Amino acid sequence: MKRNFLFFSFLIYAGAAYHVNAQSLLNKEREATPVQDALQAPLDATQVFEWWDDGIVTPEEANEIFSRLEEGNYDEACLLAEVYAQEPCIDNTQNKPKHSKKRKGTRTQAQPPNMQSKVSVIPHGSLSWKSQYNSDGHLKKQRKELQVQFYYFKLRLGSQELLSYHRDGHEANFGQISTLELHSHLPLDTLWGTAILYTVGRFKFGALLDTSKTFHAHVDFKPNRQNEIGATLWKFPDAGAISMQVQTSLGQISAWYQFGQNHPLVKIQLQSKKNRLSWKTTAYVHGDSIPQGLNMSKGIAENRLWASQTVNVQWPEALNTVFSAKARVLSPIASDSLSARFKLSLASGTDRLRPSLSVTCIEAEDNCSSTEWKGSVETLWERLTFKAGAKFRLASDIKPPKIELSASFAPSRAFAKLTVAFPEANPAKGITLQNEVKLDNNWLDIDFVFSFKKARRKPFAPNYAHLQAFFKF
């Protein structure tokens, strides 16, 4: 009943808007669509699986990142990756070699297959299918979605049921309203309702009405391109809250306070880029409970302080040498203790030969009694890349290093990668094979990741699989 009502309401709104604007659209040159997703995918599922296989992130932490990627909340997925994996998911310091993370001919989630740069009265879009399989070969998770764009309207069915209209800074959304539709810096619960955003000069006024009688009113002021400040009043059936978010050239700071709670929830993302020096600070700070209306990841909810700090120093003239120092700090709600981890890394060289070395203090509170060392060498020859690396951990018991060899080939509009890992530097004790294939053309885009593992006295068996396909029309 809710869906039928919302669908009918939107059709009335869309019909009126189309009657007014369709004739003028046909008489003028096509212009860029405002509905195009401007977000950039900082990482894909393959990188998360690699961290999982490498023991950098736990299965629970990997699932948190996967959830944000599936929602399209790439900013939050990047934040989780930088804290859990201590790996940069966006080259925001411009200090990586040219071939790093860039695959010629492939398209990331930053460029939705159904989006075009021009408005069209001809319906177009995509049908996507994503699935994950566990080590038993059973389907663990599956998502199907249909996206259709027509004129300034967009319809999504599947993982999110939403009808939206975007034009000249004005927006109307009907259906499942999420974080992206409300332009929130903080992740929000998904609501069934209607959200309107209207632009007047440098001001934006918004309102949301949910079927559960949740209401929100929003005002935003943008004096220039770099600075923006917004405030939102939330009214839930049994609680009220106010939130603010500020954006400057240094980043974003957001705060959410629920009336009656002792402490607000604050999110901080600041960064600076210079010619040689760059830094980035990320943090979540909150009290013993999470305010209503927010959809926080488990790791953030369980720690009153959840923060990371990254500093990068670059010498482009010296073989593009990059030195990086990273730290993360967690303060669990269940105790008064602090958990800290530090990582130092150094990379230098050209595309033909680029070695790197990193050392990670796993638990700083234990005087770094457990330390992880990792070294690798990467080389690029035209469209072919080879990489070899080894990792070992110094603790009370020293185990043989893990050795990993990989090769990738990226011809036009395709990509293939094969990785072989020996967990204890001994093929007789175990081997892991990971294969990734990407293909992209005018009507089909696929991304397949398969992993197989062999243990002692056991044959090769599937470890996991991630399949993704976009059919474009």
C-alpha positions in Angstrom: 0.0 0.0 0.0 2.8 2.4 0.9 4.6 1.7 -2.4 1.4 2.2 -4.5 0.7 5.5 -2.8 4.2 6.8 -3.2 4.3 5.7 -6.8 1.0 7.4 -7.6 2.1 10.6 -5.9 5.3 10.7 -7.9 3.5 10.1 -11.2 1.3 13.2 -10.6 4.4 15.3 -9.8 6.3 13.9 -12.8 3.5 14.4 -15.2 3.2 18.1 -14.2 6.9 18.7 -14.5 7.1 16.9 -17.8 4.2 18.9 -19.3 6.0 22.2 -18.5 9.5 21.3 -19.5 9.3 18.6 -22.3 8.8 21.0 -25.2 11.7 23.3 -24.2 13.9 20.3 -23.9 13.3 19.2 -27.4 14.0 22.6 -28.8 17.4 23.1 -27.2 20.8 21.3 -27.1 21.1 18.5 -24.6 22.7 19.5 -21.3 24.5 17.4 -18.6 22.1 15.4 -16.4 22.0 16.5 -12.8 21.0 13.0 -11.8 24.5 11.6 -12.6 26.2 10.2 -9.6 29.2 12.4 -8.7 30.5 10.0 -6.0 33.7 8.1 -6.7 34.2 4.5 -5.7 37.3 4.5 -3.6 37.7 0.7 -3.7 36.1 -2.4 -5.0 35.2 -5.8 -3.6 38.5 -7.3 -4.8 40.6 -5.1 -2.6 38.5 -6.0 0.4 38.9 -9.7 -0.3 42.6 -9.3 -0.7 42.8 -7.7 2.8 40.6 -10.5 4.1 42.9 -13.2 2.6 46.0 -11.4 3.9 44.6 -11.2 7.4 44.6 -7.4 7.4 40.9 -7.2 8.2 38.6 -9.6 10.0 35.5 -11.1 8.3 33.3 -8.8 10.4 35.3 -5.8 9.3 35.2 -6.9 5.7 31.4 -7.3 5.9 31.0 -3.7 7.2 32.9 -2.4 4.2 30.9 -4.6 1.8 27.7 -3.2 3.3 28.7 0.4 2.6 29.8 -0.4 -0.9 26.5 -2.1 -1.6 24.6 1.0 -0.4 26.7 3.2 -2.6 28.1 5.1 0.4 31.6 5.1 -0.8 32.8 7.8 1.5 31.9 5.7 4.5 33.4 2.6 2.9 36.7 4.5 2.4 36.7 5.6 6.0 36.2 2.0 7.3 39.0 0.8 5.0 41.5 3.4 6.2 40.9 2.6 9.8 40.6 -1.2 9.6 43.2 -1.9 6.9 45.3 1.2 7.3 45.4 1.3 3.5 44.5 4.3 1.4 41.5 3.6 -0.7 41.8 6.9 -2.6 44.9 8.4 -4.1 44.2 11.8 -2.4 47.9 12.6 -2.0 48.7 12.0 -5.7 51.8 10.0 -4.7 51.2 6.6 -6.3 52.9 5.4 -9.4 50.9 5.9 -12.6 49.9 2.2 -12.9 48.7 1.9 -9.3 45.0 1.0 -9.0 44.3 2.3 -12.5 43.2 -0.3 -15.1 42.9 0.9 -18.6 39.5 0.1 -20.2 37.7 -0.7 -17.0 35.0 1.2 -15.2 34.6 1.4 -11.5 31.5 1.9 -9.4 32.2 5.6 -9.7 30.7 5.6 -13.2 27.3 3.9 -13.0 26.6 2.0 -16.3 23.2 3.5 -16.7 24.2 7.1 -16.4 24.8 9.3 -19.4 26.3 12.7 -19.5 23.3 14.1 -21.4 19.6 14.3 -20.7 17.6 12.0 -23.0 13.9 11.5 -23.5 14.7 7.9 -24.5 14.6 5.6 -21.5 18.0 4.0 -20.7 19.6 2.3 -17.8 20.9 -1.0 -16.5 20.0 -4.3 -14.9 22.6 -5.4 -12.3 23.2 -8.6 -10.4 25.7 -9.1 -7.6 26.3 -12.2 -5.5 28.7 -13.7 -3.0 29.3 -17.4 -2.4 30.9 -18.9 0.7 33.5 -21.8 0.9 30.7 -24.3 0.7 29.6 -23.0 -2.6 26.3 -21.7 -1.1 24.9 -18.3 -2.0 25.7 -16.0 0.9 24.3 -12.7 -0.4 22.6 -11.6 -3.6 21.4 -8.2 -4.9 19.4 -7.4 -8.0 18.6 -3.9 -9.2 16.9 -2.2 -12.2 17.7 1.4 -12.9 15.9 3.4 -15.6 16.5 7.0 -16.4 14.1 9.1 -18.5 14.5 12.9 -18.9 15.2 14.2 -15.4 13.6 11.1 -13.7 15.2 8.0 -12.3 13.6 4.8 -11.1 15.4 2.2 -9.0 13.9 -1.2 -8.2 15.6 -4.0 -6.2 18.1 -3.2 -3.5 16.4 0.2 -3.2 12.9 1.2 -4.4 13.1 4.8 -5.3 11.6 7.3 -7.8 13.5 10.6 -8.1 13.5 13.9 -10.0 16.6 16.1 -10.2 17.0 19.3 -12.1 18.8 22.6 -11.6 19.6 21.8 -8.0 16.0 20.8 -7.1 15.3 17.3 -6.0 12.3 15.1 -5.2 12.6 11.6 -4.0 9.8 9.1 -3.3 10.3 5.6 -1.8 13.2 4.3 0.2 15.1 7.4 1.3 18.7 6.8 2.4 21.9 8.6 3.2 22.7 9.7 -0.3 19.2 11.2 -1.0 19.5 13.3 2.1 23.1 14.4 1.3 24.1 13.4 4.8 27.7 13.1 6.0 26.6 10.7 8.6 25.1 7.3 7.6 21.3 7.2 8.2 18.6 4.6 8.5 16.6 3.9 5.4 13.1 5.4 5.6 10.0 4.9 3.5 8.8 8.4 2.6 9.1 11.6 0.6 12.1 14.0 0.5 12.1 17.3 -1.2 15.1 19.6 -1.8 14.6 23.1 -3.2 17.4 25.6 -4.1 17.1 29.3 -3.8 20.3 31.2 -4.6 22.9 30.0 -2.2 20.4 28.4 0.1 18.9 24.9 0.0 15.8 24.0 1.9 14.8 20.4 2.4 12.1 18.3 4.1 11.4 14.6 4.7 8.2 12.9 5.8 8.3 9.2 6.6 5.4 6.8 6.8 6.3 6.1 10.5 5.8 9.9 11.1 9.5 10.7 11.1 10.0 14.3 10.0 13.0 16.4 9.2 13.6 20.0 8.1 16.9 21.1 6.6 18.5 24.3 5.6 21.9 24.6 3.9 24.0 27.7 3.0 26.8 27.6 0.5 28.7 31.0 0.2 31.1 29.6 -2.3 32.3 26.3 -3.9 34.5 25.3 -1.0 32.5 26.2 2.1 29.1 24.9 3.1 27.1 24.7 6.4 23.8 22.9 7.0 21.5 22.2 9.9 18.7 19.7 10.3 16.0 19.2 12.8 14.7 15.6 13.3 11.5 14.6 14.9 11.0 10.9 15.5 7.8 9.4 17.0 9.5 9.1 20.4 12.6 11.4 20.2 14.0 14.5 18.7 17.4 15.5 17.4 19.4 18.2 15.7 22.4 17.7 13.4 24.9 20.1 11.7 27.5 19.5 9.1 30.2 21.9 8.0 32.4 21.6 4.9 35.5 23.6 4.1 38.6 23.2 2.0 40.0 21.1 4.8 37.2 18.6 4.9 34.0 18.0 6.8 32.8 17.9 10.4 29.4 16.7 11.4 27.6 16.5 14.7 24.3 14.8 15.8 22.7 15.4 19.2 19.6 13.6 20.4 17.7 15.5 23.0 18.1 13.8 26.4 21.5 12.1 25.7 24.6 13.2 27.5 27.0 13.3 24.5 26.5 14.1 20.8 28.0 12.0 18.0 30.7 13.8 16.0 32.3 12.7 12.8 35.6 14.4 11.6 37.2 14.1 8.2 40.0 16.6 7.5 42.8 16.5 5.1 45.4 18.8 3.5 47.5 18.3 0.3 50.8 20.1 -0.3 53.5 19.6 -2.8 55.4 17.3 -0.6 53.4 16.9 2.6 49.9 15.7 3.0 47.8 14.5 5.9 44.4 13.1 6.7 42.5 12.8 10.0 39.4 10.6 10.5 37.4 10.2 13.7 34.1 9.2 15.2 33.4 10.3 18.8 30.2 9.5 20.7 28.9 8.5 24.1 27.8 5.1 25.4 24.8 4.9 23.0 24.2 5.8 19.4 21.5 8.4 18.7 18.3 7.2 17.0 18.1 7.5 13.2 21.8 6.7 12.5 23.0 3.6 10.9 26.5 3.1 12.3 28.8 0.2 11.6 29.3 -2.2 14.5 33.0 -1.3 14.9 32.1 2.4 15.3 29.2 1.8 17.6 31.3 -0.3 20.0 34.1 2.3 20.4 33.5 5.8 21.8 36.7 6.9 20.0 37.3 5.5 16.6 40.1 7.5 14.8 43.0 7.3 12.4 45.8 9.7 11.3 47.8 9.5 8.1 50.8 11.6 7.1 52.5 11.2 3.7 55.8 12.8 2.5 56.6 12.6 -1.2 59.8 13.3 -3.2 58.8 13.2 -6.9 62.2 14.1 -8.2 63.8 11.2 -6.3 62.2 8.2 -8.1 58.8 9.2 -6.8 59.7 8.2 -3.3 56.9 8.2 -0.8 57.0 7.8 3.0 53.8 7.2 5.0 53.1 7.1 8.7 49.7 5.9 9.9 48.1 5.4 13.3 44.7 4.2 14.5 43.2 4.5 18.0 40.1 2.7 19.4 38.5 3.2 22.8 35.9 0.5 23.5 32.8 1.4 25.4 33.0 -1.7 27.4 36.3 -0.6 29.0 38.5 2.5 29.7 41.4 1.1 27.8 42.9 2.3 24.5 43.9 0.2 21.5 46.5 1.6 19.1 48.2 0.4 16.0 51.0 2.1 14.0 52.2 1.6 10.5 55.2 3.0 8.6 55.7 2.4 4.8 58.2 3.4 2.2 58.0 3.1 -1.6 60.4 4.2 -4.3 61.2 3.6 -7.9 59.9 3.8 -11.4 57.1 1.9 -13.2 59.7 -0.6 -14.4 60.9 -1.5 -10.8 59.2 -0.2 -7.7 60.0 -1.8 -4.4 58.1 -1.0 -1.1 58.4 -1.9 2.5 56.1 -1.5 5.5 56.2 -2.3 9.2 53.1 -2.5 11.4 53.0 -2.4 15.2 50.0 -4.6 15.8 49.3 -3.7 19.4 51.1 -0.5 20.6 49.7 -0.9 24.2 51.8 -4.1 24.5 55.0 -2.3 23.5 54.7 -3.6 20.0 55.3 -7.2 21.1 53.8 -8.3 17.8 55.2 -6.6 14.6 54.4 -7.3 11.0 56.9 -6.7 8.2 55.8 -6.7 4.5 57.9 -6.1 1.4 57.1 -6.2 -2.3 58.4 -5.4 -5.7 56.2 -4.3 -8.6 57.0 -3.9 -12.3 54.9 -2.6 -15.2 55.6 -3.5 -18.9 53.0 -2.0 -21.2 49.8 -3.6 -20.2 51.3 -6.4 -18.1 52.1 -6.0 -14.4 54.0 -8.4 -12.1 54.2 -8.2 -8.4 56.0 -10.3 -5.7 55.8 -9.8 -2.0 56.5 -11.4 1.4 55.0 -10.9 4.8 56.0 -12.2 8.2 55.1 -11.4 11.8 57.6 -11.1 14.7 56.1 -12.3 17.9 56.7 -14.9 20.6 56.7 -17.6 17.9 58.1 -16.6 14.5 56.4 -18.4 11.6 57.7 -18.6 8.0 56.7 -15.7 5.8 53.7 -15.6 3.5 54.8 -15.3 -0.1 52.5 -13.8 -2.7 53.0 -13.6 -6.5 50.6 -11.9 -8.9 50.3 -11.0 -12.6 47.7 -8.8 -14.2 47.0 -8.0 -17.9 44.9 -5.0 -18.9 44.2 -4.7 -22.6 41.5 -2.3 -23.9 38.3 -2.6 -22.0 39.4 -5.7 -20.1 41.4 -6.8 -17.1 42.6 -10.1 -15.8 44.6 -10.9 -12.7 46.0 -14.1 -11.1 47.4 -14.2 -7.6 49.2 -17.2 -6.0 49.8 -17.1 -2.2 51.8 -19.5 0.0 50.7 -18.9 3.6 53.8 -20.4 5.2 56.2 -20.2 2.3 55.7 -23.9 1.7 53.4 -25.1 -1.1 53.0 -28.5 0.6 51.3 -26.8 3.6 48.9 -24.6 1.7 48.2 -22.6 -1.4 45.6 -19.9 -2.3 44.7 -19.0 -5.8 42.7 -15.8 -6.6 41.5 -14.9 -10.1 39.8 -11.7 -11.2 38.3 -11.0 -14.6 36.8 -7.7 -15.7 35.1 -7.1 -19.1 33.4 -3.9 -20.3 31.7 -3.1 -23.6 28.7 -1.0 -24.7 26.1 -3.3 -23.3 27.7 -5.6 -20.7 30.1 -5.0 -17.8 31.2 -8.0 -15.6 33.5 -8.4 -12.7 34.2 -11.9 -11.4 36.5 -12.8 -8.4 37.2 -16.4 -7.5 39.4 -17.8 -4.8 40.5 -21.4 -4.2 42.4 -22.7 -1.2 44.4 -25.9 -0.6 45.3 -27.1 2.9 47.6 -30.0 3.9 46.1 -33.3 2.9 43.1 -31.6 1.3 42.5 -30.9 -2.4 41.8 -27.5 -3.9 38.4 -26.2 -2.8 36.5 -23.0 -3.4 37.2 -20.3 -0.7 34.8 -17.6 -1.9 33.4 -16.0 -5.0 32.1 -12.6 -5.9 30.2 -12.1 -9.1 28.9 -8.8 -10.5 27.3 -8.1 -13.9 25.7 -4.9 -15.4 23.5 -5.2 -18.5 23.2 -1.8 -20.1 20.5 -0.6 -22.4 
